[in-house]
Amino acid sequence: MHRTLNLIGVALIVAGFLCIFISENWTWKGPKVDGGDKNWEASAIHSLVGLLCIILAWIQSLVTFVRPSPSSAIRRLFNWVHRSTGVVAFILAGL
C-alpha cells in the first residue's frame, strides 16, 4: 500500500508540474544562467525548491524498485537513504 500511494503521489506531482508549466506558457520562472539578482528573488528560489522536491519524490519512488531483501547487508543503508530522502522532500515541500 505504501508503494502504491507513493506512486500515485508521484503521478499527481507530475500532473501538478505540468499544470504549472501550462499556466506559465511553458516558461521556467526559476534561476537562470546570467540571471543576476533575479536569481535571488522569492519566485526564483520557490521554483528551484519546488523542482528539488519533485526530483526527490521521483528518486524516493524509483529506489523502491531496487530495495534489497530484509536479510541483505545493505538493507539498513537503503532504509536510511529512503527515509532521509522522504523527510527532506517533505520538509522542502512545506517551505
N, C-alpha and C positions, 0 to 999 in steps of 0.2 A: 504494500500500500504506500509506503514511504517513497519508493522509487517512482511509482505511478503518479503520485501527487507532485513529485519533483518535476517529472517530465511535462505534466500539464502546466505547471508553473512556468517552465521554460517556454512552452508554446504561447502562453499568454504574454510573456515578456517580449517575445518576438513580434506578436501582434501589436502590442503597445509601441514597440520600437518603430514598426512600420507606420503606424498611425501618426506618430510624431514627425517622422520624415515626410510623410504625405502632407501634413498640415503646414510644414515649413518649406514646401516646394522643393524637397529633396536637397536642402542646403544644410551643411554642418554649421552649427552655431558655437561650437567649442573652439578651443585654442587652435591656432593655425601657425604654420611656419611664417616667420616675419610678421606675426600678428601684433607685436609690440605690447603696448599697455592694454589693448583689448583682450589679450590672453588672460589677464588677471581680473577681468570683470566677473561678477557673480554668475551671469548666464554662461560664460565660457567654462568656469570651474564646475558649475552644475552639470553641464553637458559631459564633461570629462569624467566626473564622478559617476554619473549615470551609465556611461559606456563601460567603466570599470566594473560596476555592479553587474551589468549584463554579461561581460566576459567571465566574471567569477561564477555567475549562475550557470553558464554553459559548461565551464570546467567542472563545477560541482556535479552536474548531471553526467558528464562524459566519464568521469573517473569511476562511476558506479559500474561501468561495463568492464573494468579491469580489477574489480575488487578481489583481493586474494581470499582464499578459503580461511575459515576461522583458525585452523591449525598452522597456517603459514607464519613464518618468522617475521614477515614484514606487515602482518595484519595490524599491529599496533601503530606502525608508521602510517599506514593507509587511514586508519581511524582518526589519527591526529590531523593529518592533512585534510581529510574530508570535513571534519568538524570545524577546523580553523577557517577553511575557505567559506563555509556556510556562515559562520559567525561574522567574519569580516564583511561579506556581501550584505548580510542583514544590517550590520551597523552602518555601512555606507549608504544603504537604501534609505535609512532613516534621517540622513543629513539633509 
